[in-house]
Amino acid sequence: MTDQQRPLSAADRSYVAFVEVAWERHIRLAMLLCGDRWRAEELLQDSLVRVYERWRRLSRLDDPHAYLRRALVNNHTSIWRRRRRESLVADVPDRAAPAGGSDPDADVLRRALLALPAKQRAVVVLRHYEDLSEREVAQVLGCSLGTVKSQNARALGALRHLLNRSFDSVSR
């Protein structure tokens, strides 16, 4: 019997059910962290692999989604750090426009989020998009409550500035 013919174990079936729910729930978080659908899918896939490697233990937790959320943020931070060390190029390559219509306000917000440093962006997304408490954000990011508060305040101030500037240029 080959691997494809072998029936799934109970743990594997529960993992597959988890992924079916988790994908839609967490792809939006990954997109807000990355700013790009393809990178977000890659980030989520990598994070789901980490979850699978620990699934027997995680499946017994009250909320394995919290572990996945933390894995997403940690993986994104690691990728961001690696890319930050890469050398910059003089010319930016052309990129295809996103498929389908998009909300101009959402695009402005997405660009403003991407202008924030990675940690501030993670705090804002977890706090205001995922609707986590400050304490939960601190747990996910592995930092103090004070750090979350200060990063959130700085990020919101920067977003206000960036968004006011963006909307002022549109209204002129």
C-alpha positions in Angstrom: 0.0 0.0 0.0 1.5 3.4 -1.0 1.2 6.6 1.1 -1.6 7.9 -1.1 -3.6 4.7 -0.5 -3.1 4.6 3.3 -6.0 6.1 5.3 -5.3 9.2 7.3 -4.8 8.8 11.0 -7.2 10.6 13.4 -4.5 13.2 14.1 -4.0 13.8 10.4 -7.8 14.1 9.8 -8.0 16.6 12.7 -5.1 18.6 11.2 -6.8 18.7 7.8 -10.0 20.0 9.4 -7.9 22.6 11.2 -6.2 23.8 8.0 -9.6 24.1 6.2 -10.8 26.5 8.9 -7.4 28.2 9.6 -6.6 29.0 5.9 -9.4 31.5 5.5 -9.1 32.9 9.0 -5.3 33.5 8.8 -4.7 34.3 5.2 -6.0 37.9 5.8 -3.6 38.3 8.7 -0.7 37.0 6.6 -1.7 39.4 3.7 -1.7 42.4 6.1 1.7 41.4 7.5 3.2 40.8 4.0 1.2 43.2 1.8 1.3 40.6 -1.0 -1.0 37.7 -1.7 1.7 35.3 -2.9 4.1 36.0 0.0 1.2 35.7 2.4 0.3 32.3 1.0 3.9 31.2 1.3 4.1 32.5 4.9 0.9 30.8 5.9 2.1 27.5 4.3 5.4 27.6 6.1 3.6 28.4 9.4 1.2 25.5 8.8 4.1 23.1 8.3 5.4 24.2 11.7 2.0 23.6 13.2 1.8 20.1 11.6 5.2 19.2 13.0 3.8 19.8 16.5 0.2 18.9 15.8 -0.2 16.0 18.3 0.6 18.4 21.1 -1.1 21.4 19.7 -4.4 19.6 18.9 -4.9 19.2 22.6 -4.7 22.9 23.3 -7.7 25.1 23.7 -6.8 27.4 20.8 -4.2 26.1 18.2 -5.1 29.2 16.2 -3.1 31.2 18.7 0.0 29.1 18.1 -0.5 29.5 14.3 -1.0 33.3 14.7 2.3 33.5 16.7 4.1 31.3 14.1 2.9 33.7 11.3 4.2 36.7 13.1 7.5 35.1 14.0 8.1 33.7 10.5 7.3 37.1 9.0 9.7 38.8 11.4 12.4 36.3 10.4 11.8 36.8 6.7 11.8 40.6 7.2 15.2 40.4 9.0 16.8 38.3 6.3 15.5 40.6 3.5 16.7 43.6 5.4 20.2 42.4 5.1 19.9 41.9 1.4 21.4 44.6 -0.8 19.1 47.2 -2.4 18.9 47.7 -6.1 18.7 51.0 -8.0 15.7 50.1 -10.2 12.5 48.6 -8.8 11.1 45.9 -11.0 7.6 46.3 -12.6 4.9 44.4 -10.8 1.5 43.3 -12.3 -1.5 45.1 -11.0 -3.7 43.1 -8.6 -6.4 41.1 -10.3 -9.9 42.4 -10.2 -11.1 45.7 -8.8 -9.9 46.9 -5.5 -11.0 49.5 -3.0 -8.8 52.6 -3.3 -9.1 53.3 0.4 -8.0 49.8 1.3 -5.0 50.2 -1.0 -4.0 53.4 0.7 -4.3 51.8 4.1 -2.4 48.7 2.9 0.4 51.0 1.6 0.5 52.9 4.8 0.7 49.7 6.8 3.6 48.5 4.7 5.4 51.8 5.4 5.5 50.9 9.1 8.4 49.0 10.7 7.6 45.3 10.9 7.1 45.2 14.7 4.7 48.2 14.6 2.8 46.7 11.7 2.5 43.4 13.6 1.2 45.2 16.7 -1.4 47.2 14.7 -2.6 44.2 12.7 -2.9 41.9 15.8 -4.4 44.6 18.0 -6.9 46.3 15.6 -7.5 43.7 12.8 -7.3 40.5 14.8 -8.9 42.3 17.7 -6.6 40.9 20.3 -6.1 42.6 23.6 -2.8 44.3 24.4 -1.9 41.5 26.7 -2.6 38.9 24.0 -0.5 40.9 21.5 2.3 40.9 24.0 2.1 37.1 24.3 2.0 36.6 20.6 5.0 38.8 20.0 6.9 37.7 23.1 7.3 41.3 24.4 6.2 43.3 27.3 2.8 45.0 27.6 4.5 48.4 27.7 6.3 47.6 24.4 2.9 46.8 22.8 1.4 50.0 24.0 4.3 52.2 22.9 4.6 50.5 19.5 0.8 50.8 19.0 0.9 54.5 19.8 3.8 55.2 17.5 2.2 53.1 14.7 -1.1 54.9 15.0 0.5 58.3 15.0 2.5 57.3 11.9 -0.6 55.9 10.2 -2.5 59.1 10.9 0.3 61.1 9.4 0.6 58.9 6.3 -3.1 58.6 5.8 -3.7 62.3 6.2 -1.0 63.0 3.7 -2.4 60.4 1.3 -6.0 61.7 1.5 -4.8 65.3 1.2 -3.1 64.6 -2.1 -6.3 62.8 -3.4 -8.5 65.7 -2.5 -6.4 68.3 -4.3 
